[in-house]
Amino acid sequence: MKFIIKYFEELLASIAITIVVLSAFYGVISRYVLNNPIAWSNEIATISFTWTVFLGAAAAWKNNKHIHLDLVYNFFPNKLKVVSDFMKNLILAVFFLFVLYLSIQFTITAYNKPTAILRIPFSYVDLPVVIFFTSIIIRSIQKVFK
């Protein structure tokens, strides 16, 4: 269970990218080998790619792999770096709470809008945004108390 919690974002992103690859591969095979194109494979690949992008970004945040400017930061003394990191994570956590609220509202309103081919609610397409912001908030809080 600890493994799943520790690598939650990476696990979901890995599943999503696997679905992208398999769906795209199946779409190519059905179109060019079987001469019977399958329209839903593109939609599944697109939805899964959205999941991959947002969950991959959450994993990058967790592992401090996002691009940041540290030219001035590197000249700070260690005590000021600690305060700066604390303030950054606290401010971003508060900001992301607000954006999480907006993304939840957006996801709820998208429930009645179906996708073009599979007719599944768009909430499933928008859900990784909610997971992304939730993950970032949790990881920011973890960084503050580290």
C-alpha positions as CSV (number, residue, x, y, z in Angstrom):
1,M,0.0,0.0,0.0
2,K,2.9,2.4,0.8
3,F,4.2,1.8,-2.7
4,I,0.9,2.7,-4.3
5,I,0.7,5.9,-2.2
6,K,4.3,6.9,-2.9
7,Y,4.0,6.3,-6.7
8,F,0.3,7.0,-7.2
9,E,0.9,9.6,-10.0
10,E,3.5,7.4,-11.8
11,L,1.3,4.3,-11.7
12,L,-1.8,6.1,-13.1
13,A,0.3,7.8,-15.8
14,S,1.9,4.5,-16.7
15,I,-1.5,2.9,-17.1
16,A,-2.7,5.8,-19.2
17,I,0.3,5.8,-21.5
18,T,-0.1,2.1,-22.0
19,I,-3.7,2.6,-23.0
20,V,-2.6,5.3,-25.4
21,V,-0.1,3.0,-27.1
22,L,-2.4,0.0,-27.2
23,S,-5.3,2.1,-28.5
24,A,-3.3,3.8,-31.2
25,F,-1.7,0.5,-32.2
26,Y,-5.1,-1.1,-32.5
27,G,-6.4,1.8,-34.5
28,V,-3.5,1.5,-37.0
29,I,-3.9,-2.3,-37.3
30,S,-7.7,-2.0,-37.8
31,R,-7.3,0.8,-40.4
32,Y,-4.3,-0.5,-42.5
33,V,-4.2,-4.2,-41.9
34,L,-7.9,-5.1,-41.4
35,N,-9.2,-2.3,-43.7
36,N,-11.9,-1.6,-41.1
37,P,-11.1,1.6,-39.3
38,I,-12.2,1.8,-35.6
39,A,-13.2,5.4,-34.7
40,W,-13.3,4.9,-30.9
41,S,-9.6,4.0,-30.7
42,N,-8.6,7.6,-31.4
43,E,-11.0,8.9,-28.8
44,I,-9.7,6.5,-26.2
45,A,-6.1,7.4,-27.1
46,T,-6.9,11.1,-26.8
47,I,-8.6,10.8,-23.4
48,S,-5.8,8.6,-22.1
49,F,-3.2,11.0,-23.3
50,T,-4.9,13.8,-21.3
51,W,-4.6,11.5,-18.2
52,T,-0.9,10.9,-19.1
53,V,-0.1,14.6,-19.4
54,F,-1.7,15.7,-16.2
55,L,-0.5,12.8,-14.1
56,G,3.0,13.0,-15.5
57,A,3.0,16.7,-14.6
58,A,1.9,15.8,-11.0
59,A,4.7,13.3,-10.8
60,A,7.2,15.9,-12.1
61,W,6.0,18.3,-9.4
62,K,6.4,15.7,-6.7
63,N,9.9,15.0,-7.8
64,N,10.9,18.7,-8.3
65,K,11.4,18.2,-12.0
66,H,9.5,21.2,-13.2
67,I,11.5,24.0,-14.8
68,H,12.3,26.8,-12.4
69,L,14.6,29.8,-12.3
70,D,17.2,29.4,-9.6
71,L,19.8,32.0,-10.6
72,V,19.1,34.2,-7.6
73,Y,18.0,31.4,-5.4
74,N,21.4,29.7,-5.6
75,F,23.0,32.8,-4.1
76,F,20.7,32.7,-1.0
77,P,22.1,31.5,2.3
78,N,20.7,28.2,3.4
79,K,18.3,29.7,6.0
80,L,16.8,32.0,3.4
81,K,16.4,29.0,1.0
82,V,14.4,27.1,3.7
83,V,12.2,30.1,4.3
84,S,11.8,30.7,0.5
85,D,10.9,27.1,-0.1
86,F,8.4,27.1,2.7
87,M,6.7,30.3,1.5
88,K,6.7,29.1,-2.1
89,N,5.0,25.8,-1.2
90,L,2.5,27.5,1.1
91,I,1.5,30.2,-1.5
92,L,1.2,27.6,-4.2
93,A,-0.8,25.2,-2.1
94,V,-3.3,28.1,-1.4
95,F,-3.4,29.0,-5.1
96,F,-3.9,25.4,-6.1
97,L,-6.7,25.0,-3.6
98,F,-8.6,27.8,-5.4
99,V,-7.8,26.3,-8.8
100,L,-8.9,22.8,-7.5
101,Y,-12.2,24.3,-6.6
102,L,-12.6,25.7,-10.1
103,S,-11.6,22.4,-11.7
104,I,-14.1,20.5,-9.6
105,Q,-16.8,22.8,-10.7
106,F,-15.7,22.5,-14.3
107,T,-15.7,18.7,-14.1
108,I,-19.1,18.6,-12.5
109,T,-20.6,20.8,-15.2
110,A,-19.0,18.6,-17.9
111,Y,-20.9,15.5,-16.8
112,N,-23.9,16.2,-19.0
113,K,-21.7,16.7,-22.1
114,P,-20.9,13.4,-23.8
115,T,-17.9,12.6,-26.0
116,A,-18.5,12.4,-29.7
117,I,-18.0,8.7,-30.4
118,L,-18.2,6.8,-27.1
119,R,-20.8,9.1,-25.6
120,I,-19.1,9.0,-22.2
121,P,-19.4,12.0,-20.0
122,F,-16.7,14.6,-20.5
123,S,-16.1,14.5,-16.7
124,Y,-13.9,11.5,-17.3
125,V,-11.8,13.6,-19.7
126,D,-11.6,16.4,-17.2
127,L,-11.0,14.3,-14.1
128,P,-7.2,14.2,-14.4
129,V,-7.1,17.9,-13.9
130,V,-8.8,17.5,-10.5
131,I,-6.4,14.6,-9.6
132,F,-3.5,16.8,-10.8
133,F,-4.4,19.7,-8.5
134,T,-5.2,17.4,-5.6
135,S,-1.9,15.7,-6.0
136,I,0.0,18.9,-6.2
137,I,-1.7,20.3,-3.1
138,I,-0.9,17.1,-1.1
139,R,2.7,17.0,-2.3
140,S,3.1,20.8,-1.5
141,I,1.8,20.2,2.0
142,Q,4.2,17.3,2.4
143,K,7.1,19.5,1.2
144,V,6.1,22.2,3.7
145,F,6.2,19.8,6.6
146,K,9.4,18.0,5.5
